[in-house]
Amino acid sequence: MLDSWNQSIFNEIKQRLQDAAMKLVRAERNGEAFDSQLVIGVRESYVNLCSNPTDKLQIYRENFEAAYIEATESFYWMKAPEYLSMHGVENYMRYADSKLREEEARAQKYLEPNTASMQRLTDCCVKVLVATFKPAILAECPQMIQHNQTDKLRLMLKLMDRVPDGVNPMLRNLEEHIASAGLADMMAAVDVITQDSEKYVERLLDLFHRFSTLVKEAFDDDPRFLTARDKAYKLVVNDATVFKLELPTRQGSGIGGASVLNNRPITNNNGLAESKCPELLANFCDMLLRKTPLSKKLTTDEIESKLKDVLLVLKYVQNKDVFMRYHKAHLTRRLILDTTTDSEKEENMVDMLREVGMPADFVNKLARMFQDIKVSQDLNQQFKEQCRAAIADSINIKILNAGAWARGSERVTVSLPLQLEDYIPEVEEFYKKKHSGRKLQWHHHMSNGTITFANKVGRFDIDVTTFQMAVLFAWNQRPNEKISYENLRLATELPDPELRRTLWSLCAFPKLKRQLLLVEPHAATPKDFANDTRFWVNQEFAIVKNGKMQKRGKINLIGRLQLSTERSREEDNQSIVQLRILRVQEAIIKILKMRKKITNAQLQTELVDILKNMFLPSKKMIKEQIEWLIEHKYIRRHDDDINTFVYMA
């Protein structure tokens, strides 16, 4: 019966019925009121007419739903372009969002519930209202990000998330903004941040918090936008435009093989010099953990908070091995000079480095340094109890394990004052009795002491390095003589670069208004010292505070001389490169042992994944180490494919 009805009557009237229903819906879209039950009744009659037992909605879907979607599309094809041209993109986004919500609510009334009709209607509306105008909407995104228009960006994300590839351009715009704005901000403050590691870290943190706030308020911390923020912020942190770290590049490579190291900036995968960021982060940590004006004015909680901020930035640093190297150097200085503010904070810092994923071997060496200091204190106390020399009470020895503390092979020769020279054999004899078979190596450039200086003005205690002490003791028996540079070199036996730097620190110390040594002829730099340049003790030397001369007082002339001889700095930089080479070789062998056979592309991907917590190996370095390992028969190329490598047991 229904089939006959469909064929004879329904097919004749359905078009007029649908047109009438769609006319009512159109009137509602234009703001006119009518009885919605009229349209609902039409829909229900279409559903009830179907006699197909397997698809009860066939007539409804092929007729009413199709007509409804077509009418909706036709309506907005006319309205949307007109609204956009009259009101602009920002108002259009609000219009599109409201119409999408409005159409979804209307579809709940007029389309069959719990079917695919709703999704098809929504897809149609998104196509007409959003996808068609996607280029025009996205064109406003960079400006909105730049002006921090978070409400508009949130609305744009809501719309673009509905269309294919709608969000990716927004992600690119965010990355470009963070990278360009971040670098511009750093360049604007270049005069300050290149001289002050505290200001540098504060600037980086300010940028991070600013961009994080933007992502939170505009994109509700959407993981895709957080990833874009991290990617762009990483570019800012590792950028070398402001300043770069001078590391030697290596020509030739291999464990135990000959190599040439050139003092040119090391380059990363993009051929750019490395950022100095890890070194400056280590410097800032040192300022917080050492007795400095900064650490003295901060509470324990504030220091811990700032250290956590450093670790936050460190997460984005590509070359963490450089941070490790400098952090260890600063820690060595603090422990040897006893300038650490709080040993508990130091040990907490080691634990925090472990928690953020620093390599275990590096963190373990730091922990070993604290153990060494405690053992050394016990040894020092035992030695003082046994030592017969009168000077023993005023001397502290630090006997440390070379494995944890080693800073290169350099030991600088120096002629020590007799009081110290006679003291050394007693220390060695005492230690041999405790540990037979071990040999002590004296690192005088890592030592320091306090001397008492007396002249007609007053009496002063001066903290000096061992090198400074050796130079000053040249005047101990002849305080009023002028001594030439050549004679000082013979008396101290210091190498020329160290003697020049040491003398310069005594005759041109920046914090002193009256220098300890005077020089003639006048020298503008240490390089100006000639063999016949003469030096003498300033008998008018005094400590000046608030414009008044003090008759007594204490001053520290050690400065940053400790642990930083010219050669040791070069060794530090070379050892960073050499360690990277060893790490790359080690990782390649580890991967090949496990895989047995691997393609070049897969090897590079896995290498970066293994080494990313220390540094990002350049393609050139990876290629050089692969060639070295092939040459020394650790691995070989596959017979049928030169881009596949095979492990050789």
C-alpha positions in Angstrom: 0.0 0.0 0.0 2.8 2.4 1.0 4.7 1.6 -2.2 1.7 2.5 -4.3 1.3 5.7 -2.3 4.9 6.6 -2.9 4.7 6.0 -6.6 1.3 7.6 -7.3 1.0 10.5 -4.9 4.2 11.2 -2.9 6.5 11.5 -5.9 4.1 14.1 -7.3 3.9 16.3 -4.2 7.3 15.8 -2.4 9.1 18.6 -4.2 6.4 21.2 -3.3 6.3 19.8 0.3 10.1 20.0 0.7 10.2 23.5 -0.9 7.6 24.7 1.5 9.4 23.2 4.5 12.7 24.7 3.5 11.0 28.1 2.9 9.9 28.0 6.6 13.4 27.1 7.7 14.9 29.9 5.6 12.4 32.3 7.2 13.6 31.2 10.7 17.2 31.8 9.6 16.1 35.4 8.7 14.6 35.9 12.1 10.9 35.3 11.3 8.7 33.2 13.7 6.7 30.2 12.7 5.4 26.9 14.1 8.4 24.6 14.0 6.0 21.5 14.2 5.2 22.0 10.6 8.7 21.2 9.5 9.0 18.4 12.1 5.8 16.9 10.8 7.2 16.8 7.3 10.3 15.1 8.5 8.4 12.5 10.5 6.1 11.7 7.5 9.2 11.0 5.4 10.5 8.6 8.0 7.1 6.8 8.3 6.6 6.4 4.5 9.6 4.1 4.1 8.7 0.5 3.6 12.3 -0.8 3.2 12.9 -3.1 6.2 16.7 -2.8 6.0 16.9 1.0 5.8 13.9 2.8 7.4 15.5 6.2 6.8 16.1 5.8 3.0 13.2 8.2 1.9 14.0 10.7 4.6 17.7 10.7 3.8 17.3 10.9 0.0 14.7 13.6 0.1 14.3 15.6 3.3 17.9 15.5 4.5 19.3 16.2 1.1 17.0 19.1 0.6 17.7 20.5 4.1 21.5 20.3 3.6 21.3 21.8 0.1 19.1 24.7 1.3 21.5 25.4 4.2 24.5 25.4 1.8 22.7 27.7 -0.6 21.6 30.1 2.1 25.2 30.6 3.5 26.8 30.7 0.0 24.9 34.0 -0.4 25.1 35.4 3.2 28.7 34.5 4.2 30.7 36.4 1.5 28.5 39.4 1.9 29.0 39.5 5.7 32.8 39.1 5.4 33.1 41.9 2.9 31.0 44.3 5.0 32.2 43.5 8.5 35.8 42.2 8.2 37.5 39.0 9.3 37.3 39.5 13.1 33.5 40.1 13.1 33.1 37.3 10.5 34.7 34.8 12.9 32.2 35.6 15.5 29.4 35.4 12.9 30.6 32.0 11.7 31.0 30.6 15.2 27.5 31.8 16.2 25.9 30.4 12.9 27.6 27.0 13.4 26.2 26.7 16.9 22.8 28.0 15.7 22.7 25.5 12.8 23.7 22.6 15.1 20.8 23.5 17.5 18.4 23.9 14.6 19.4 20.5 13.2 18.6 18.9 16.6 15.0 20.0 15.9 14.5 19.4 12.2 16.8 16.4 11.4 16.3 12.8 12.6 18.1 12.4 15.9 20.8 9.8 16.6 21.7 9.5 12.9 24.6 10.7 10.7 22.4 13.6 9.5 23.8 15.9 12.1 27.4 15.3 11.1 26.7 15.7 7.4 24.9 19.0 8.1 27.8 20.2 10.3 30.4 19.3 7.6 28.4 21.3 5.1 28.2 24.4 7.4 31.9 24.2 8.2 32.8 23.9 4.5 30.7 27.0 3.6 31.3 29.2 6.6 34.9 28.3 7.4 36.8 26.3 4.9 35.9 28.6 2.0 37.3 31.6 3.8 40.3 29.8 5.5 43.0 31.9 3.7 41.3 35.2 4.6 40.9 34.1 8.3 44.4 32.7 8.6 45.9 35.9 7.1 44.9 37.7 10.3 46.7 35.2 12.6 50.2 36.7 12.6 48.9 40.2 13.6 46.7 38.7 16.3 49.6 36.8 17.8 51.8 39.9 17.6 49.2 42.0 19.4 48.4 39.3 21.9 44.7 39.2 20.9 44.0 36.1 22.9 40.2 36.1 22.7 40.3 36.3 18.9 43.0 33.7 18.6 40.9 31.3 20.8 38.0 31.8 18.4 40.2 31.3 15.4 41.5 28.0 16.8 37.9 26.9 17.5 37.1 27.5 13.8 40.3 26.3 12.2 40.3 23.1 14.3 37.2 22.1 12.3 38.9 22.2 8.8 41.7 20.0 7.4 45.1 21.6 7.8 43.6 24.6 9.5 45.7 24.6 12.6 49.1 23.9 11.0 49.5 27.5 9.6 48.6 28.9 13.1 51.4 26.7 14.6 53.8 28.0 12.0 52.8 31.6 12.8 53.3 31.1 16.5 56.7 29.5 16.0 57.8 32.4 13.7 56.5 35.0 16.2 58.3 33.4 19.2 61.5 33.0 17.3 61.6 36.5 15.8 60.2 38.3 18.9 62.5 36.4 21.2 65.6 37.1 19.2 64.6 40.8 18.7 64.2 41.1 22.5 67.6 39.5 23.1 69.3 41.8 20.6 67.6 44.9 22.1 69.3 44.1 25.4 72.6 42.8 24.0 74.8 45.3 25.8 73.4 44.2 29.2 73.0 40.4 28.8 76.4 39.8 27.2 78.0 41.3 30.4 75.7 39.9 33.0 74.6 36.2 33.2 71.9 37.1 35.7 70.3 39.5 33.3 70.7 37.0 30.5 68.9 34.2 32.4 66.2 36.6 33.6 65.6 37.8 30.0 65.2 34.2 28.8 62.9 33.3 31.6 60.8 36.4 31.0 60.4 35.4 27.3 59.5 31.8 28.3 56.8 33.0 30.7 55.5 35.6 28.2 55.1 33.0 25.5 53.7 30.4 27.9 51.0 32.9 29.0 50.1 33.6 25.3 49.7 29.8 24.6 47.7 29.4 27.8 45.3 32.3 27.3 44.9 32.0 23.5 45.1 28.2 23.0 44.2 26.8 26.4 47.6 25.0 26.6 46.7 22.9 23.5 49.6 20.3 23.3 50.2 21.2 19.6 50.8 24.8 20.5 52.9 23.9 23.5 55.1 21.8 21.2 55.3 24.8 18.8 56.3 27.1 21.7 59.0 24.6 22.8 60.4 24.3 19.3 60.6 28.1 18.7 61.9 28.8 22.2 64.7 26.2 21.7 65.8 28.2 18.6 66.0 31.4 20.8 68.0 29.6 23.5 70.4 28.0 21.1 70.8 31.0 18.7 74.4 32.3 18.3 73.5 35.7 16.9 74.1 37.6 20.2 77.2 35.7 21.2 78.8 32.4 20.3 81.0 29.8 22.1 84.4 29.4 20.5 85.1 25.7 20.4 87.8 24.1 18.2 86.7 22.0 15.2 88.4 18.8 14.5 90.1 17.7 11.4 90.6 13.9 11.3 89.2 11.8 14.1 89.5 8.6 16.0 90.2 7.1 19.3 93.9 7.1 19.8 94.5 8.4 16.3 96.2 11.6 15.3 94.0 14.7 15.2 94.2 18.4 14.5 92.2 20.9 16.5 91.5 24.4 15.2 90.2 27.2 17.2 87.2 28.0 15.0 83.6 28.1 16.3 82.1 24.6 16.3 79.1 24.4 14.1 75.8 22.6 14.5 73.7 20.8 11.9 72.7 24.2 10.3 76.3 25.3 10.0 75.8 28.0 12.7 78.2 28.6 15.6 77.0 27.3 19.0 75.2 29.5 21.5 77.0 30.5 24.6 73.8 29.9 26.6 75.0 26.8 28.5 78.1 28.6 29.7 76.1 31.6 30.9 73.6 29.3 32.7 76.5 27.7 34.5 77.8 31.1 35.4 74.5 32.1 36.9 74.3 28.9 38.9 77.7 29.8 40.3 76.5 33.2 41.3 73.7 31.7 43.2 75.7 28.9 44.9 78.9 31.0 45.6 79.2 33.7 48.3 78.3 36.7 46.1 76.3 39.9 46.6 73.4 38.2 44.7 73.3 35.0 46.9 73.6 37.1 50.1 70.5 39.1 49.4 68.4 36.1 48.5 66.6 33.7 50.8 67.1 29.9 50.6 63.8 29.5 48.9 64.5 32.2 46.4 67.8 30.6 45.5 66.2 27.3 45.0 63.5 28.8 42.8 66.1 30.5 40.6 68.0 27.2 40.3 64.8 25.5 39.1 64.4 28.3 36.6 67.9 27.6 35.3 67.0 24.0 34.9 63.9 25.0 33.0 66.0 26.9 30.5 68.6 24.1 30.4 65.9 21.7 29.2 65.9 23.6 25.9 69.7 23.8 25.5 71.0 21.5 22.8 74.6 21.3 24.0 74.2 20.3 27.6 77.7 18.9 27.7 79.0 22.5 27.6 76.9 23.3 30.6 78.2 20.2 32.4 81.8 21.2 31.8 81.4 24.8 33.1 79.2 23.8 36.0 81.8 21.3 37.1 84.6 23.9 36.8 82.6 26.4 38.9 81.8 23.7 41.5 85.5 22.8 41.6 86.4 26.4 42.3 83.8 26.8 45.0 84.8 23.6 46.8 88.6 24.3 46.6 88.2 28.0 47.7 85.5 27.2 50.3 83.3 29.9 48.8 80.1 27.8 48.6 77.1 29.4 50.4 75.6 26.1 51.6 76.8 22.5 51.0 73.2 21.3 51.3 72.1 23.5 48.3 75.1 22.2 46.3 74.1 18.6 46.9 70.4 19.4 46.1 71.6 20.9 42.8 73.3 17.6 42.0 70.0 15.8 42.7 68.1 18.2 40.5 70.5 17.7 37.7 69.9 13.9 38.0 66.1 14.5 38.0 66.2 16.5 34.7 68.0 13.7 32.9 71.7 14.8 33.0 74.0 11.8 32.1 74.5 9.5 35.1 78.3 9.4 34.7 78.5 13.3 34.9 76.2 13.5 38.0 78.0 10.7 39.7 81.3 12.5 39.4 79.8 15.6 41.0 78.5 13.5 43.9 82.0 12.0 44.2 83.5 15.5 44.5 81.5 16.1 47.7 82.6 12.8 49.1 86.2 13.6 48.3 86.0 16.9 50.2 84.8 15.2 53.3 87.5 12.5 53.1 90.1 15.2 52.5 89.0 17.1 55.6 89.6 14.0 57.7 93.0 13.5 56.1 93.9 17.1 56.8 93.0 16.8 60.4 95.0 13.7 60.8 98.0 15.3 59.2 97.9 18.3 61.4 97.9 16.1 64.5 101.1 14.3 63.2 103.0 17.1 61.5 106.0 18.5 63.3 106.2 21.8 61.3 105.0 24.9 63.0 103.3 26.1 59.8 100.9 23.0 59.8 98.2 24.8 61.7 97.9 27.5 59.1 97.8 25.2 56.1 94.9 23.1 54.8 95.6 20.4 52.2 93.0 19.0 49.8 93.8 15.5 48.6 91.3 14.8 45.8 90.7 11.9 43.4 91.9 12.7 39.9 89.1 10.7 38.3 86.4 13.0 39.6 88.4 16.3 39.6 90.8 16.0 36.7 90.9 19.2 34.5 93.5 18.2 31.8 97.1 17.2 32.1 98.5 20.6 32.7 100.6 21.3 35.9 102.2 24.7 35.9 105.8 24.9 37.3 106.4 27.5 39.9 109.1 28.2 42.5 107.2 28.2 45.8 108.2 30.2 48.9 110.6 28.1 51.1 108.0 27.7 53.9 105.7 25.9 51.5 108.5 24.1 49.6 109.7 22.4 52.8 106.2 21.4 53.7 105.4 19.4 50.6 107.7 16.3 51.4 106.0 15.9 54.8 102.6 15.8 53.1 103.8 13.2 50.6 105.4 11.0 53.3 102.3 11.1 55.4 100.1 10.1 52.4 102.3 7.3 51.4 102.0 5.7 54.8 98.2 5.9 54.4 98.0 4.8 50.8 101.0 2.9 49.4 101.3 2.9 45.7 99.4 6.1 45.1 101.2 9.2 43.8 100.3 12.8 44.7 100.3 15.4 41.8 100.5 19.0 43.0 98.3 21.5 41.2 99.6 24.8 42.4 97.4 26.8 40.0 94.5 25.5 41.9 95.9 26.6 45.3 95.6 29.8 47.3 96.5 31.4 50.6 96.4 34.5 52.7 99.5 36.7 53.3 100.0 39.6 55.7 101.2 42.8 54.0 102.6 45.5 56.2 103.8 49.0 55.1 103.9 52.5 56.6 100.1 52.9 56.0 99.0 49.8 57.9 98.7 46.1 58.0 96.5 44.1 55.6 95.5 40.5 55.0 95.4 39.6 51.3 93.9 36.5 49.8 96.1 35.5 46.8 96.7 32.6 44.4 99.9 30.6 44.8 101.3 32.3 41.7 100.6 35.7 43.2 102.2 34.6 46.4 105.3 33.4 44.6 105.6 36.8 42.8 105.1 38.9 46.0 107.6 36.8 48.0 110.3 38.0 45.6 110.2 41.3 47.6 110.1 39.6 51.0 113.8 40.3 51.7 114.1 43.5 49.7 110.8 45.4 50.0 112.0 48.6 48.4 113.8 47.3 45.3 112.6 47.5 41.7 112.8 44.1 40.1 112.7 43.5 36.3 110.3 41.2 34.5 113.2 39.0 33.5 114.4 38.6 37.1 110.9 37.8 38.3 110.5 35.1 35.7 113.8 33.6 36.9 112.8 33.8 40.5 109.3 32.4 40.1 109.9 30.0 37.2 106.4 30.7 36.0 105.7 30.3 32.2 105.5 33.6 30.4 101.6 33.7 29.9 101.0 33.0 33.6 103.6 35.4 34.9 102.1 38.2 32.7 98.6 37.5 33.9 99.7 37.3 37.5 101.6 40.5 37.5 98.7 42.3 35.7 96.4 41.2 38.5 98.7 42.7 41.1 99.3 46.1 39.3 95.9 46.6 37.6 93.3 44.9 39.9 90.0 46.6 38.9 88.6 46.9 42.5 91.6 48.7 44.0 92.2 52.4 43.9 95.7 51.9 45.1 97.5 48.9 43.5 99.8 46.5 45.3 102.5 46.7 42.7 103.7 49.6 40.5 105.2 49.3 37.1 107.4 51.4 34.8 107.2 52.1 32.0 103.4 52.3 32.0 101.7 49.3 30.4 98.2 49.2 28.9 97.9 45.4 28.7 100.0 42.4 30.0 101.4 42.1 26.5 103.2 45.4 27.0 105.6 44.0 29.7 109.1 43.7 28.3 112.1 41.9 29.9 113.4 45.2 31.3 110.0 46.4 32.6 110.4 47.1 36.3 108.0 46.4 39.2 108.1 47.4 42.8 105.9 47.2 45.9 103.6 50.2 46.4 104.5 51.4 49.9 101.5 53.7 49.8 99.1 50.7 49.2 96.0 50.9 51.3 92.4 49.8 51.2 90.1 52.7 50.5 86.5 52.6 51.7 84.0 55.5 51.2 86.9 57.7 50.3 88.8 57.0 53.5 92.0 55.0 53.9 91.8 52.0 56.2 94.8 51.0 58.3 93.7 47.5 58.6 91.5 45.2 56.4 91.3 42.2 54.2 91.0 42.0 50.4 90.7 39.1 47.9 92.9 39.3 44.9 92.2 35.8 43.7 89.3 36.9 41.4 88.7 34.5 38.5 92.4 33.4 38.1 91.9 30.1 39.8 91.6 27.1 37.6 91.7 29.1 34.3 95.3 29.1 32.9 95.5 29.9 29.2 96.3 26.3 28.3 93.7 24.8 30.6 91.0 26.9 28.9 92.1 25.5 25.5 92.2 22.0 27.0 88.6 22.4 28.3 87.3 23.4 24.9 89.3 20.6 23.2 88.1 18.1 25.7 84.4 19.0 25.0 85.0 18.2 21.3 87.0 15.1 22.0 84.4 13.8 24.4 81.6 14.4 21.8 83.6 12.3 19.3 83.9 9.5 21.8 80.2 9.7 22.6 79.2 9.5 19.0 81.5 6.5 18.3 80.2 4.8 21.5 76.6 5.4 20.5 77.1 4.1 16.9 78.7 0.9 18.2 75.9 0.5 20.8 73.2 0.8 18.1 75.0 -1.5 15.6 75.6 -4.2 18.3 71.9 -4.2 19.0 70.6 -3.9 15.3 73.5 -5.8 13.6 72.4 -4.0 10.4 71.0 -0.5 9.9 70.4 2.1 7.2 72.2 5.5 7.4 69.0 7.4 7.9 67.8 5.2 10.7 71.3 5.3 12.4 71.2 9.1 12.4 67.7 9.2 13.9 68.7 6.8 16.7 72.0 8.6 17.3 70.2 11.9 17.9 67.7 10.2 20.2 70.5 8.7 22.3 72.7 11.9 22.5 70.0 14.6 22.7 70.4 14.9 26.5 74.1 15.9 26.0 74.5 17.6 22.6 73.1 17.5 19.1 75.7 15.8 16.8 76.3 17.5 13.4 75.9 15.4 10.3 79.5 16.1 9.5 80.6 14.7 12.9 78.5 11.6 12.4 79.8 11.0 8.9 83.5 11.4 10.1 83.0 8.9 12.9 81.3 6.4 10.7 84.2 6.6 8.3 86.7 6.2 11.2 84.8 3.1 12.5 84.7 1.6 9.0 88.5 2.3 8.5 89.3 0.6 11.9 87.0 -2.4 11.1 84.4 -1.9 13.8 81.6 -1.7 11.2 81.4 -2.1 7.4 79.1 -1.1 4.5 76.7 -3.7 3.2 77.9 -5.4 0.0 74.6 -4.5 -1.8 73.9 -1.1 -0.4 76.5 1.5 0.6 73.9 3.3 2.8 73.5 0.3 5.0 76.0 -0.5 7.8 76.8 -3.9 9.3 78.4 -4.5 12.7 81.6 -6.5 12.7 82.1 -8.6 15.8 
